[in-house]
């Protein structure tokens, strides 16, 4: 899998990676110049393949490029901010 497969759905405030009819998700919420990554989800059949990490790294790279202040209420995303 590559980042090229990750789509940004800005109107829904989420990044999506589509897999065989299923979707892995990274949800965020914008408030001014602050972005809070609050939820990740990977379908059970695709867990353990590094997909959540790909989504998080992609989302963080995008947020950094936008110069957002990063926060994460999702415990998985928090690991990438420390």
Biopython code that builds the backbone (N, CA, C, O; Angstrom):
import numpy as np
from Bio.PDB.StructureBuilder import StructureBuilder

atoms = [
    (1, "UNK", "N", (0.842, -1.183, 0.000)),
    (1, "UNK", "CA", (0.000, 0.000, 0.000)),
    (1, "UNK", "C", (0.885, 1.245, 0.000)),
    (1, "UNK", "O", (1.964, 1.258, 0.594)),
    (2, "UNK", "N", (0.416, 2.270, -0.665)),
    (2, "UNK", "CA", (1.160, 3.520, -0.681)),
    (2, "UNK", "C", (0.232, 4.673, -0.334)),
    (2, "UNK", "O", (-0.992, 4.538, -0.349)),
    (3, "UNK", "N", (0.841, 5.807, -0.021)),
    (3, "UNK", "CA", (0.053, 6.990, 0.296)),
    (3, "UNK", "C", (-0.819, 7.419, -0.873)),
    (3, "UNK", "O", (-1.815, 8.114, -0.673)),
    (4, "UNK", "N", (-0.462, 7.016, -2.100)),
    (4, "UNK", "CA", (-1.250, 7.401, -3.271)),
    (4, "UNK", "C", (-2.680, 6.874, -3.177)),
    (4, "UNK", "O", (-3.580, 7.411, -3.823)),
    (5, "UNK", "N", (-2.893, 5.836, -2.385)),
    (5, "UNK", "CA", (-4.221, 5.257, -2.241)),
    (5, "UNK", "C", (-5.055, 5.974, -1.184)),
    (5, "UNK", "O", (-6.245, 5.691, -1.041)),
    (6, "UNK", "N", (-4.452, 6.889, -0.451)),
    (6, "UNK", "CA", (-5.162, 7.606, 0.607)),
    (6, "UNK", "C", (-5.831, 8.838, 0.019)),
    (6, "UNK", "O", (-5.193, 9.653, -0.646)),
    (7, "UNK", "N", (-7.114, 8.957, 0.273)),
    (7, "UNK", "CA", (-7.878, 10.099, -0.205)),
    (7, "UNK", "C", (-8.218, 11.007, 0.970)),
    (7, "UNK", "O", (-8.518, 10.542, 2.070)),
    (8, "UNK", "N", (-8.165, 12.314, 0.712)),
    (8, "UNK", "CA", (-8.538, 13.287, 1.730)),
    (8, "UNK", "C", (-9.945, 13.775, 1.432)),
    (8, "UNK", "O", (-10.193, 14.365, 0.380)),
    (9, "UNK", "N", (-10.856, 13.534, 2.346)),
    (9, "UNK", "CA", (-12.238, 13.996, 2.229)),
    (9, "UNK", "C", (-12.391, 15.193, 3.173)),
    (9, "UNK", "O", (-12.883, 15.056, 4.294)),
    (10, "UNK", "N", (-11.965, 16.355, 2.703)),
    (10, "UNK", "CA", (-11.921, 17.547, 3.555)),
    (10, "UNK", "C", (-13.298, 17.916, 4.101)),
    (10, "UNK", "O", (-13.412, 18.361, 5.243)),
    (11, "UNK", "N", (-14.337, 17.737, 3.301)),
    (11, "UNK", "CA", (-15.690, 18.089, 3.757)),
    (11, "UNK", "C", (-16.156, 17.213, 4.915)),
    (11, "UNK", "O", (-17.005, 17.625, 5.706)),
    (12, "UNK", "N", (-15.606, 16.013, 5.015)),
    (12, "UNK", "CA", (-15.932, 15.096, 6.115)),
    (12, "UNK", "C", (-14.847, 15.107, 7.194)),
    (12, "UNK", "O", (-14.973, 14.428, 8.213)),
    (13, "UNK", "N", (-13.794, 15.870, 6.970)),
    (13, "UNK", "CA", (-12.653, 15.938, 7.878)),
    (13, "UNK", "C", (-12.115, 14.542, 8.188)),
    (13, "UNK", "O", (-12.063, 14.108, 9.339)),
    (14, "UNK", "N", (-11.717, 13.858, 7.111)),
    (14, "UNK", "CA", (-11.156, 12.511, 7.279)),
    (14, "UNK", "C", (-10.273, 12.136, 6.101)),
    (14, "UNK", "O", (-10.407, 12.652, 4.991)),
    (15, "UNK", "N", (-9.357, 11.209, 6.396)),
    (15, "UNK", "CA", (-8.547, 10.573, 5.371)),
    (15, "UNK", "C", (-9.059, 9.140, 5.251)),
    (15, "UNK", "O", (-9.373, 8.499, 6.254)),
    (16, "UNK", "N", (-9.140, 8.642, 4.015)),
    (16, "UNK", "CA", (-9.734, 7.332, 3.752)),
    (16, "UNK", "C", (-8.788, 6.506, 2.890)),
    (16, "UNK", "O", (-8.229, 7.000, 1.911)),
    (17, "UNK", "N", (-8.620, 5.252, 3.265)),
    (17, "UNK", "CA", (-7.885, 4.289, 2.466)),
    (17, "UNK", "C", (-8.865, 3.163, 2.155)),
    (17, "UNK", "O", (-9.284, 2.435, 3.054)),
    (18, "UNK", "N", (-9.231, 3.021, 0.876)),
    (18, "UNK", "CA", (-10.219, 2.009, 0.478)),
    (18, "UNK", "C", (-9.531, 0.680, 0.186)),
    (18, "UNK", "O", (-8.496, 0.628, -0.479)),
    (19, "UNK", "N", (-10.140, -0.405, 0.706)),
    (19, "UNK", "CA", (-9.580, -1.747, 0.597)),
    (19, "UNK", "C", (-10.677, -2.762, 0.309)),
    (19, "UNK", "O", (-11.481, -3.080, 1.186)),
    (20, "UNK", "N", (-10.711, -3.259, -0.894)),
    (20, "UNK", "CA", (-11.664, -4.327, -1.234)),
    (20, "UNK", "C", (-13.075, -4.042, -0.714)),
    (20, "UNK", "O", (-13.691, -4.905, -0.089)),
    (21, "UNK", "N", (-13.578, -2.854, -0.968)),
    (21, "UNK", "CA", (-14.928, -2.497, -0.548)),
    (21, "UNK", "C", (-15.038, -2.014, 0.887)),
    (21, "UNK", "O", (-16.113, -1.591, 1.313)),
    (22, "UNK", "N", (-13.943, -2.069, 1.643)),
    (22, "UNK", "CA", (-13.937, -1.585, 3.022)),
    (22, "UNK", "C", (-13.105, -0.303, 3.073)),
    (22, "UNK", "O", (-12.406, 0.035, 2.118)),
    (23, "UNK", "N", (-13.193, 0.405, 4.205)),
    (23, "UNK", "CA", (-12.459, 1.644, 4.354)),
    (23, "UNK", "C", (-11.730, 1.708, 5.696)),
    (23, "UNK", "O", (-12.301, 1.398, 6.742)),
    (24, "UNK", "N", (-10.474, 2.111, 5.649)),
    (24, "UNK", "CA", (-9.729, 2.466, 6.851)),
    (24, "UNK", "C", (-9.806, 3.990, 6.955)),
    (24, "UNK", "O", (-9.749, 4.686, 5.941)),
    (25, "UNK", "N", (-9.935, 4.507, 8.175)),
    (25, "UNK", "CA", (-10.218, 5.932, 8.357)),
    (25, "UNK", "C", (-9.289, 6.588, 9.373)),
    (25, "UNK", "O", (-8.823, 5.961, 10.325)),
    (26, "UNK", "N", (-9.040, 7.871, 9.135)),
    (26, "UNK", "CA", (-8.409, 8.752, 10.109)),
    (26, "UNK", "C", (-9.264, 10.018, 10.134)),
    (26, "UNK", "O", (-9.304, 10.764, 9.155)),
    (27, "UNK", "N", (-9.945, 10.256, 11.248)),
    (27, "UNK", "CA", (-10.832, 11.416, 11.386)),
    (27, "UNK", "C", (-10.151, 12.518, 12.182)),
    (27, "UNK", "O", (-9.376, 12.264, 13.103)),
    (28, "UNK", "N", (-10.463, 13.743, 11.799)),
    (28, "UNK", "CA", (-9.913, 14.895, 12.508)),
    (28, "UNK", "C", (-10.975, 15.977, 12.642)),
    (28, "UNK", "O", (-12.030, 15.926, 12.010)),
    (29, "UNK", "N", (-10.660, 16.963, 13.487)),
    (29, "UNK", "CA", (-11.541, 18.110, 13.669)),
    (29, "UNK", "C", (-10.689, 19.364, 13.658)),
    (29, "UNK", "O", (-9.688, 19.459, 14.368)),
    (30, "UNK", "N", (-11.099, 20.328, 12.840)),
    (30, "UNK", "CA", (-10.404, 21.608, 12.765)),
    (30, "UNK", "C", (-11.089, 22.630, 13.651)),
    (30, "UNK", "O", (-12.316, 22.694, 13.719)),
    (31, "UNK", "N", (-10.278, 23.428, 14.329)),
    (31, "UNK", "CA", (-10.777, 24.542, 15.122)),
    (31, "UNK", "C", (-9.756, 25.661, 15.003)),
    (31, "UNK", "O", (-8.724, 25.649, 15.673)),
    (32, "UNK", "N", (-10.052, 26.624, 14.147)),
    (32, "UNK", "CA", (-9.080, 27.680, 13.893)),
    (32, "UNK", "C", (-7.839, 27.102, 13.246)),
    (32, "UNK", "O", (-7.919, 26.461, 12.198)),
    (33, "UNK", "N", (-6.676, 27.330, 13.876)),
    (33, "UNK", "CA", (-5.415, 26.819, 13.353)),
    (33, "UNK", "C", (-5.006, 25.519, 14.035)),
    (33, "UNK", "O", (-3.871, 25.070, 13.872)),
    (34, "UNK", "N", (-5.900, 24.916, 14.788)),
    (34, "UNK", "CA", (-5.607, 23.683, 15.525)),
    (34, "UNK", "C", (-6.345, 22.508, 14.881)),
    (34, "UNK", "O", (-7.516, 22.616, 14.518)),
    (35, "UNK", "N", (-5.642, 21.395, 14.749)),
    (35, "UNK", "CA", (-6.251, 20.175, 14.228)),
    (35, "UNK", "C", (-6.123, 19.085, 15.285)),
    (35, "UNK", "O", (-5.047, 18.861, 15.838)),
    (36, "UNK", "N", (-7.230, 18.419, 15.551)),
    (36, "UNK", "CA", (-7.262, 17.316, 16.511)),
    (36, "UNK", "C", (-7.593, 16.028, 15.767)),
    (36, "UNK", "O", (-8.692, 15.866, 15.236)),
    (37, "UNK", "N", (-6.628, 15.121, 15.738)),
    (37, "UNK", "CA", (-6.883, 13.794, 15.169)),
    (37, "UNK", "C", (-7.536, 12.967, 16.275)),
    (37, "UNK", "O", (-6.907, 12.682, 17.294)),
    (38, "UNK", "N", (-8.788, 12.585, 16.074)),
    (38, "UNK", "CA", (-9.548, 11.992, 17.175)),
    (38, "UNK", "C", (-9.987, 10.548, 16.965)),
    (38, "UNK", "O", (-10.535, 9.942, 17.887)),
    (39, "UNK", "N", (-9.762, 9.972, 15.773)),
    (39, "UNK", "CA", (-10.257, 8.603, 15.581)),
    (39, "UNK", "C", (-9.540, 7.936, 14.412)),
    (39, "UNK", "O", (-9.388, 8.522, 13.340)),
    (40, "UNK", "N", (-9.103, 6.702, 14.641)),
    (40, "UNK", "CA", (-8.614, 5.858, 13.555)),
    (40, "UNK", "C", (-9.425, 4.567, 13.570)),
    (40, "UNK", "O", (-9.866, 4.100, 14.620)),
    (41, "UNK", "N", (-9.608, 4.006, 12.381)),
    (41, "UNK", "CA", (-10.318, 2.730, 12.272)),
    (41, "UNK", "C", (-9.766, 1.968, 11.081)),
    (41, "UNK", "O", (-9.599, 2.518, 9.993)),
    (42, "UNK", "N", (-9.485, 0.687, 11.309)),
    (42, "UNK", "CA", (-9.092, -0.230, 10.248)),
    (42, "UNK", "C", (-9.978, -1.467, 10.390)),
    (42, "UNK", "O", (-10.079, -2.028, 11.481)),
    (43, "UNK", "N", (-10.625, -1.901, 9.298)),
    (43, "UNK", "CA", (-11.460, -3.105, 9.367)),
    (43, "UNK", "C", (-10.653, -4.306, 9.875)),
    (43, "UNK", "O", (-9.470, -4.452, 9.566)),
    (44, "UNK", "N", (-11.301, -5.141, 10.640)),
    (44, "UNK", "CA", (-10.655, -6.291, 11.280)),
    (44, "UNK", "C", (-9.806, -7.104, 10.294)),
    (44, "UNK", "O", (-8.692, -7.503, 10.633)),
    (45, "UNK", "N", (-10.307, -7.351, 9.100)),
    (45, "UNK", "CA", (-9.598, -8.190, 8.133)),
    (45, "UNK", "C", (-8.280, -7.577, 7.666)),
    (45, "UNK", "O", (-7.431, -8.286, 7.126)),
    (46, "UNK", "N", (-8.099, -6.283, 7.863)),
    (46, "UNK", "CA", (-6.899, -5.606, 7.361)),
    (46, "UNK", "C", (-5.973, -5.114, 8.470)),
    (46, "UNK", "O", (-4.991, -4.424, 8.196)),
    (47, "UNK", "N", (-6.273, -5.458, 9.702)),
    (47, "UNK", "CA", (-5.438, -5.019, 10.817)),
    (47, "UNK", "C", (-4.101, -5.747, 10.822)),
    (47, "UNK", "O", (-3.983, -6.862, 10.313)),
    (48, "UNK", "N", (-3.108, -5.104, 11.398)),
    (48, "UNK", "CA", (-1.783, -5.691, 11.491)),
    (48, "UNK", "C", (-0.947, -5.522, 10.241)),
    (48, "UNK", "O", (0.113, -6.137, 10.122)),
    (49, "UNK", "N", (-1.401, -4.698, 9.299)),
    (49, "UNK", "CA", (-0.680, -4.503, 8.036)),
    (49, "UNK", "C", (-0.078, -3.102, 7.929)),
    (49, "UNK", "O", (0.451, -2.734, 6.881)),
    (50, "UNK", "N", (-0.156, -2.324, 9.002)),
    (50, "UNK", "CA", (0.441, -0.997, 8.988)),
    (50, "UNK", "C", (-0.410, 0.079, 8.339)),
    (50, "UNK", "O", (0.087, 1.170, 8.058)),
    (51, "UNK", "N", (-1.682, -0.206, 8.095)),
    (51, "UNK", "CA", (-2.537, 0.762, 7.401)),
    (51, "UNK", "C", (-2.851, 1.980, 8.259)),
    (51, "UNK", "O", (-2.862, 3.104, 7.755)),
    (52, "UNK", "N", (-3.104, 1.774, 9.534)),
    (52, "UNK", "CA", (-3.376, 2.915, 10.421)),
    (52, "UNK", "C", (-2.154, 3.825, 10.468)),
    (52, "UNK", "O", (-2.289, 5.048, 10.448)),
    (53, "UNK", "N", (-0.980, 3.244, 10.530)),
    (53, "UNK", "CA", (0.244, 4.048, 10.547)),
    (53, "UNK", "C", (0.376, 4.866, 9.266)),
    (53, "UNK", "O", (0.743, 6.039, 9.317)),
    (54, "UNK", "N", (0.084, 4.264, 8.129)),
    (54, "UNK", "CA", (0.142, 4.996, 6.865)),
    (54, "UNK", "C", (-0.827, 6.174, 6.871)),
    (54, "UNK", "O", (-0.474, 7.277, 6.454)),
    (55, "UNK", "N", (-2.047, 5.937, 7.345)),
    (55, "UNK", "CA", (-3.032, 7.016, 7.412)),
    (55, "UNK", "C", (-2.553, 8.142, 8.324)),
    (55, "UNK", "O", (-2.640, 9.317, 7.968)),
    (56, "UNK", "N", (-2.049, 7.778, 9.496)),
    (56, "UNK", "CA", (-1.606, 8.781, 10.460)),
    (56, "UNK", "C", (-0.429, 9.579, 9.898)),
    (56, "UNK", "O", (-0.426, 10.807, 9.979)),
    (57, "UNK", "N", (0.550, 8.912, 9.341)),
    (57, "UNK", "CA", (1.711, 9.626, 8.796)),
    (57, "UNK", "C", (1.288, 10.554, 7.652)),
    (57, "UNK", "O", (1.797, 11.668, 7.534)),
    (58, "UNK", "N", (0.374, 10.099, 6.826)),
    (58, "UNK", "CA", (-0.132, 10.912, 5.718)),
    (58, "UNK", "C", (-0.876, 12.134, 6.262)),
    (58, "UNK", "O", (-0.650, 13.257, 5.810)),
    (59, "UNK", "N", (-1.761, 11.909, 7.234)),
    (59, "UNK", "CA", (-2.534, 13.004, 7.820)),
    (59, "UNK", "C", (-1.656, 14.013, 8.533)),
    (59, "UNK", "O", (-1.875, 15.218, 8.409)),
    (60, "UNK", "N", (-0.671, 13.545, 9.272)),
    (60, "UNK", "CA", (0.237, 14.453, 9.970)),
    (60, "UNK", "C", (1.076, 15.259, 8.987)),
    (60, "UNK", "O", (1.315, 16.447, 9.207)),
    (61, "UNK", "N", (1.525, 14.630, 7.912)),
    (61, "UNK", "CA", (2.303, 15.348, 6.900)),
    (61, "UNK", "C", (1.466, 16.455, 6.268)),
    (61, "UNK", "O", (1.950, 17.567, 6.057)),
    (62, "UNK", "N", (0.209, 16.143, 5.967)),
    (62, "UNK", "CA", (-0.689, 17.153, 5.404)),
    (62, "UNK", "C", (-0.903, 18.293, 6.393)),
    (62, "UNK", "O", (-0.819, 19.461, 6.016)),
    (63, "UNK", "N", (-1.177, 17.967, 7.654)),
    (63, "UNK", "CA", (-1.425, 18.988, 8.677)),
    (63, "UNK", "C", (-0.193, 19.865, 8.889)),
    (63, "UNK", "O", (-0.317, 21.078, 9.061)),
    (64, "UNK", "N", (0.980, 19.266, 8.880)),
    (64, "UNK", "CA", (2.219, 20.043, 9.018)),
    (64, "UNK", "C", (2.400, 20.984, 7.831)),
    (64, "UNK", "O", (2.818, 22.129, 8.004)),
    (65, "UNK", "N", (2.087, 20.506, 6.626)),
    (65, "UNK", "CA", (2.209, 21.343, 5.433)),
    (65, "UNK", "C", (1.246, 22.533, 5.484)),
    (65, "UNK", "O", (1.519, 23.582, 4.900)),
    (66, "UNK", "N", (0.122, 22.366, 6.182)),
    (66, "UNK", "CA", (-0.865, 23.436, 6.343)),
    (66, "UNK", "C", (-0.535, 24.336, 7.533)),
    (66, "UNK", "O", (-1.220, 25.330, 7.775)),
    (67, "UNK", "N", (0.510, 23.985, 8.268)),
    (67, "UNK", "CA", (0.959, 24.733, 9.452)),
    (67, "UNK", "C", (-0.077, 24.744, 10.575)),
    (67, "UNK", "O", (-0.217, 25.730, 11.298)),
    (68, "UNK", "N", (-0.803, 23.627, 10.709)),
    (68, "UNK", "CA", (-1.754, 23.496, 11.812)),
    (68, "UNK", "C", (-1.009, 23.139, 13.091)),
    (68, "UNK", "O", (0.046, 22.507, 13.055)),
    (69, "UNK", "N", (-1.570, 23.552, 14.212)),
    (69, "UNK", "CA", (-1.080, 23.113, 15.523)),
    (69, "UNK", "C", (-1.679, 21.729, 15.757)),
    (69, "UNK", "O", (-2.898, 21.563, 15.709)),
    (70, "UNK", "N", (-0.835, 20.743, 16.008)),
    (70, "UNK", "CA", (-1.277, 19.349, 16.090)),
    (70, "UNK", "C", (-1.652, 18.935, 17.507)),
    (70, "UNK", "O", (-0.920, 19.194, 18.462)),
    (71, "UNK", "N", (-2.805, 18.288, 17.622)),
    (71, "UNK", "CA", (-3.204, 17.616, 18.854)),
    (71, "UNK", "C", (-3.848, 16.294, 18.457)),
    (71, "UNK", "O", (-4.242, 16.093, 17.308)),
    (72, "UNK", "N", (-3.945, 15.404, 19.429)),
    (72, "UNK", "CA", (-4.563, 14.105, 19.150)),
    (72, "UNK", "C", (-5.269, 13.606, 20.401)),
    (72, "UNK", "O", (-4.638, 13.391, 21.435)),
    (73, "UNK", "N", (-6.571, 13.425, 20.302)),
    (73, "UNK", "CA", (-7.293, 12.777, 21.384)),
    (73, "UNK", "C", (-7.365, 11.269, 21.135)),
    (73, "UNK", "O", (-7.804, 10.516, 22.004)),
    (74, "UNK", "N", (-6.940, 10.835, 19.963)),
    (74, "UNK", "CA", (-6.836, 9.396, 19.648)),
    (74, "UNK", "C", (-5.509, 8.881, 20.204)),
    (74, "UNK", "O", (-4.449, 9.403, 19.857)),
    (75, "UNK", "N", (-5.559, 7.876, 21.052)),
    (75, "UNK", "CA", (-4.342, 7.368, 21.691)),
    (75, "UNK", "C", (-3.352, 6.806, 20.667)),
    (75, "UNK", "O", (-2.143, 6.871, 20.886)),
    (76, "UNK", "N", (-3.837, 6.266, 19.571)),
    (76, "UNK", "CA", (-2.925, 5.733, 18.553)),
    (76, "UNK", "C", (-2.138, 6.881, 17.909)),
    (76, "UNK", "O", (-0.925, 6.774, 17.726)),
    (77, "UNK", "N", (-2.810, 7.956, 17.572)),
    (77, "UNK", "CA", (-2.146, 9.094, 16.931)),
    (77, "UNK", "C", (-1.169, 9.763, 17.902)),
    (77, "UNK", "O", (-0.130, 10.272, 17.482)),
    (78, "UNK", "N", (-1.491, 9.762, 19.174)),
    (78, "UNK", "CA", (-0.626, 10.386, 20.191)),
    (78, "UNK", "C", (0.792, 9.812, 20.144)),
    (78, "UNK", "O", (1.764, 10.524, 20.398)),
    (79, "UNK", "N", (0.902, 8.532, 19.821)),
    (79, "UNK", "CA", (2.221, 7.885, 19.762)),
    (79, "UNK", "C", (3.136, 8.546, 18.733)),
    (79, "UNK", "O", (4.358, 8.513, 18.877)),
    (80, "UNK", "N", (2.551, 9.146, 17.695)),
    (80, "UNK", "CA", (3.328, 9.773, 16.630)),
    (80, "UNK", "C", (3.690, 11.218, 16.936)),
    (80, "UNK", "O", (4.501, 11.819, 16.231)),
    (81, "UNK", "N", (3.097, 11.779, 17.981)),
    (81, "UNK", "CA", (3.343, 13.168, 18.329)),
    (81, "UNK", "C", (4.378, 13.329, 19.438)),
    (81, "UNK", "O", (4.857, 14.438, 19.677)),
    (82, "UNK", "N", (4.726, 12.250, 20.109)),
    (82, "UNK", "CA", (5.656, 12.388, 21.233)),
    (82, "UNK", "C", (7.096, 12.272, 20.793)),
    (82, "UNK", "O", (8.003, 12.366, 21.620)),
]
sb = StructureBuilder()
sb.init_structure("model")
sb.init_model(0)
sb.init_chain("A")
sb.init_seg("    ")
for serial, (resi, resn, name, xyz) in enumerate(atoms, 1):
    if name == "N":
        sb.init_residue(resn, " ", resi, " ")
    sb.init_atom(name, np.array(xyz, "f"), 0.0, 1.0, " ", f" {name:<3s}", serial, name[0])
structure = sb.get_structure()
